[in-house]
C-alpha cells in the first residue's frame, strides 16, 4: 500500500533528516516551505531524495485545503504528517524588550500556521479511512518546557505547540490516528551554526549527558518508527530527542 508523508520545512535541517528516514522506509514524501521551488535547498532535496516540493507559507492562511488536495492528487492520501517548520526569535535579547512584531511573527508560523495546516490534514484523514496506520507528529523543542529568557517568544510558541499536540491526540485517538510530540535539543543544523563554538564548549562541559550534538538523523529514526505504528498505543506521548539535555539533574 502507498504510504505518503508531508513534512513542513522538509528541505533542510531537521526536516531533511526526517525526509531521508521516511524515504528510506519506502514513503512517498512531499516537503513544503515558503521558499520557491528553485531555492538551493529545495533543489538539493528534490535531487537527492526524489521528493515532491510544494510552496506553502505558514504565515499566510487560507490555502491549506488546496495544498493538501494537490499533494494527495499527486502522491496519494496522507498517512503521515510532520509539523516541523518553525522560525526563531528575530533577535535574542531581554524579554523585557520583546516587541509585538517579533512575538506575532513567531506565533504566526510556529503556532497559528502549524495548527491550521494540521487541522486540514486531520479532517482529511478522518474523512478517508485507511488500511495503513496514520500519524501526526509535531516537532517542538526542549524549549517547550525549558525557559530561555532571551528568546521568550520562541519558548512560548513551543509550549503552546505542545498543548496543540495533546489536543490533536485526544481528538484523533478514537479514529486510531496517532499523535506525537518530538522535542529536539541541540541539533547540528544551519540554524545552530552561528552558536557552534558556544555549544561545543557547553556540550563538552556536560550540558548534554550524551556529550555530542544531536543530528537530524536522530529525529528521522524516531519519526520513522512512530510513522510505522510501533508506538500506536502511546498516542499523545512527548518524546525527547536531546541526548539527555532535559533530564533534571543536581
Number of C-alpha atoms within 10 A of each C-alpha: 7 12 21 22 26 29 23 25 23 28 30 22 21 26 25 24 20 27 32 23 22 25 17 12 14 11 23 22 26 26 26 24 21 15 17 15 17 10 10 12 17 26 16 14 20 16 11 10 17 15 22 19 24 21 15 20 17 25 17 13 14 11 15 20 16 11 18 20 18 13 22 17 10 11 18 15 21 27 24 29 24 25 26 21 26 22 14 17 18 16 11 16 14 12 13 9 9 18 12 9 10 16 18 15 19 23 24 20 20 26 22 20 22 23 19 17 22 21 15 17 24 20 12 17 20 13 9 9 13 13 7 13 18 26 28 28 24 25 26 27 24 22 20 19 14 12 14 17 14 17 20 19 25 28 24 21 26 24 20 18 25 24 14 17 27 19 13 22 24 14 13 20 16 9 11 17 24 27 29 27 27 23 22 24 21 21 22 18 16 12 14 12 12 10 11 16 10 10 19 14 11 13 18 14 11 12 18 21 15 14 16 18 19 20 19 22 19 18 24 20 15 16 26 21 14 23 28 18 18 11 13 20 12 15 24 22 17 18 14 20 22 25 20 15 21 19 11 6 6 3
